[in-house]
Amino acid sequence: MTIQAEAPKSAQPQLPHAGERKWQDYFTFNTDHKVIGIQYLVTSFAFFSIGGVMADVLRTELRTPASDFISPELYNQVLTLHGTIMIFLWIVPAGAGFANYLIPLMIGARDMAFPKMNAMAFWMVPPAGILLVLSILVEAPQSGWTSYPPLSLMTGKVGEGIWILTLLILGTSSILGGINFFTTIIKMRVPSMKLTSMPLFCWAMLSTSALILIGTPVLAGALLLLGFDLIAGTNFFNPTGGGDPVVYQHMFWFYSHPAVYIMILPLFGAISEIIPVHSRKPIFGYLAIAYSSLAISFLGLIVWAHHMFTSGTPAWLRMFFMITTMVIAVPTGIKVFSWLATMWGGKIALNSAMLFAMGFVGEFVIGGISGVMVASVPFDIHVHDTYFIVAHMHYVLFGGSVFGIYAAIYHWYPKMTGRMMNEPLGIAHFTLTLVGTNLTFMPMHALGMQGMNRRVAMYDPQFQSLNEICTAGAYVLAVSTLPFFVNAIWSWSKGVPAGDNPWNALTLEWQTTSPPAIENFETLPVLTGGPYDYGVEDFPDDMLPPLTSPELQPDSSAFS
Amino acid sequence: MQGSVDSAETLNYGTAVDSHSGHAEGHEAHPDHRIFGLIVFLGAESMIFLGLFMAYLTFRAVYPSWPPEGTPERELLVPGINTLILISSSFVIHKADVAIKKNDVAGLRTWFGLTAAMGAIFLLGQVYEYSNLEFGLKTNLYASSFYVLTGFHGLHVFLGLCLILGVLWRARKREHYSEAHHFGVEAAELYWHFVDVVWIILFLLLYLL
């Protein structure tokens, strides 16, 4: 996918906003997709830190069976905030950040389809997040991130009201973002780029935005009714007044199961970009990966009741949802095997981006396998609401999404800032994260099988030794973020200049300057090859991508 | 409009595509995808209603009788007239679209004005109905569903009415909308049709079923 400056210079209008990006721009209602992308990413990392501190507070409390560090009420509040923040203010906005930054660059557009709406969507996130975090000062929500009624109607109106309002704002933001991604990918590709020649990240975002657009509004409907129950005293979900709490569960999971894919699909896409670049091989099974994203997106919409096997769901319905849930393992497996086949026989560069990408594959597979286990009704009834579920979802969301986000940061940081990240610090970060993740979450499988309930501050003393391991792991994870934050902040101004294309990658975002100019491309690129044509034999010499400043290539680059 | 934008978009990104007055001051114009975006948005909006409808149908299915025992009788005359008005207004607003496609701004104003009046009558009819109903928001599950669903739809009618009034305000200048450039007209019309279709389903579910 190299570029040719076909159009004569004179035919191009002067770039209207030519000039340097000022740091102040990042604090304004700026409509440049690159500014918005970085705003999303920095904001989400800030909330990641807050949610991370909360996680360590929870783990400190759980080090001993008694309630000795914080009160049980505060534990419930921190637990609810940790879940809500990590999902809606960390992983979802981080995915939106990468999508905003990368989609226009990857498809050769100058911006998103609706730049003002894009900025509006971002600026809904910080106020909603701050509102949610500050609720701990008055009365935080206590009913978990799922907020099941009737519990959520009994644990304090203020906190629950704040929770509903926060989610409505974040949901609206997410929908506006989804409209933008969808329209941009469908309508704004360079004329020579067919759907089947766009980078796989765009396929993943196409599937993600479809899920956002179909699922999130249903959650909004559920929150609307829950809000009426909470504030106006109606009884939609309150059994004491003739309501049906299971209807809330259906509506909630109709969004919140697809939300799992909203959180993982963008990173599937990012990993599909990172692995071929650092393995110097064409992606294995381009179409299979592309269509499996669509398949995951479709199947993801018809599996939601597997969260409700213990909610009095009739047997025939359980059977349907058990089968659809297990079928999802097929498209996911296609992706995993395609990534492995891409690496097979490749010239792998073991740099931080690739290490995290490989870590992603390994850790995600553990979460995927425990996912197939809990899809089975009898096993799920045994482990429902235990730490086995906590282990499963953290392997998917931490071992999967968070590893993916780290990999994507290491991979695209040179493009975003024009500077390389420090490799030794990156490798230290990877090692600590890998050890910390498995130390924290692996023992939880055993705890769950033995019957330790989740969401409770106190537990049976027989579980203490394994819980101490989990808590130690959580501290390792806290420490693991230090080399990352030091690296990210230090490299921004002091890192080795990266040049335009430090990885010798072929996708379009690498064919412009680093960081890209304000409207991305001086002349719009024309595609002459596929996005993953690495090491293809009949690749003519004059079509090799420009090797900018080869002496500045990092040691990890396969071309150095 | 749709046609001109589509052809421009396939031709070039780099040169000025949209010569809409006010967009021309040296700013590189981007292709116009607003109608596409609006359709995607309406798709998402319809999912809110679909979710609420499914919740309503589930409530209905699990109750032994529906509406629950003791729900006062519902009057069909006012909502029936209201339904007829809202459905007809969809045809009226389409006349405005036909008019502007012939560059007939006066026709646009007339038909949009008529639609706005019909929308306002619908909302007044709904307020009248609310004030005469013998059940309140918390009477039972049917009553709560009735108020929340019709109220949420009414909010959408109100927003559609604001859009129509906004277009009318802009159309006071003859040159604002033209044969080639009338996104506002199209958007208001699409939104109004959407609100209309939702009402038809709502009417079937709440009054007739």
Chai-1 contact restraints between the chains, C-beta under 6 A:
chainA,res_idxA,chainB,res_idxB,connection_type,confidence,min_distance_angstrom,max_distance_angstrom,comment,restraint_id
A,Q12,B,G14,contact,1.0,0.0,6.0,A-B,restraint_1
A,P13,B,E28,contact,1.0,0.0,6.0,A-B,restraint_2
A,P16,B,H27,contact,1.0,0.0,6.0,A-B,restraint_3
A,P16,B,E28,contact,1.0,0.0,6.0,A-B,restraint_4
A,A113,B,H33,contact,1.0,0.0,6.0,A-B,restraint_5
A,F114,B,G37,contact,1.0,0.0,6.0,A-B,restraint_6
A,I175,B,A44,contact,1.0,0.0,6.0,A-B,restraint_7
A,I179,B,G37,contact,1.0,0.0,6.0,A-B,restraint_8
A,I179,B,V40,contact,1.0,0.0,6.0,A-B,restraint_9
A,I179,B,F41,contact,1.0,0.0,6.0,A-B,restraint_10
A,F182,B,V40,contact,1.0,0.0,6.0,A-B,restraint_11
A,T183,B,H33,contact,1.0,0.0,6.0,A-B,restraint_12
A,T183,B,F36,contact,1.0,0.0,6.0,A-B,restraint_13
A,T183,B,G37,contact,1.0,0.0,6.0,A-B,restraint_14
A,K187,B,H33,contact,1.0,0.0,6.0,A-B,restraint_15
A,L213,B,A44,contact,1.0,0.0,6.0,A-B,restraint_16
A,I214,B,M47,contact,1.0,0.0,6.0,A-B,restraint_17
A,P217,B,A44,contact,1.0,0.0,6.0,A-B,restraint_18
A,P217,B,M47,contact,1.0,0.0,6.0,A-B,restraint_19
A,P217,B,I48,contact,1.0,0.0,6.0,A-B,restraint_20
A,V218,B,M47,contact,1.0,0.0,6.0,A-B,restraint_21
A,V218,B,G51,contact,1.0,0.0,6.0,A-B,restraint_22
A,A220,B,I48,contact,1.0,0.0,6.0,A-B,restraint_23
A,G221,B,I48,contact,1.0,0.0,6.0,A-B,restraint_24
A,G221,B,G51,contact,1.0,0.0,6.0,A-B,restraint_25
A,G221,B,L52,contact,1.0,0.0,6.0,A-B,restraint_26
A,F228,B,V148,contact,1.0,0.0,6.0,A-B,restraint_27
A,G233,B,K138,contact,1.0,0.0,6.0,A-B,restraint_28
A,T234,B,K138,contact,1.0,0.0,6.0,A-B,restraint_29
A,T234,B,S144,contact,1.0,0.0,6.0,A-B,restraint_30
A,G242,B,L141,contact,1.0,0.0,6.0,A-B,restraint_31
A,D244,B,V62,contact,1.0,0.0,6.0,A-B,restraint_32
A,V247,B,A55,contact,1.0,0.0,6.0,A-B,restraint_33
A,V247,B,T58,contact,1.0,0.0,6.0,A-B,restraint_34
A,M251,B,G51,contact,1.0,0.0,6.0,A-B,restraint_35
A,L524,B,Y13,contact,1.0,0.0,6.0,A-B,restraint_36
A,L524,B,G14,contact,1.0,0.0,6.0,A-B,restraint_37
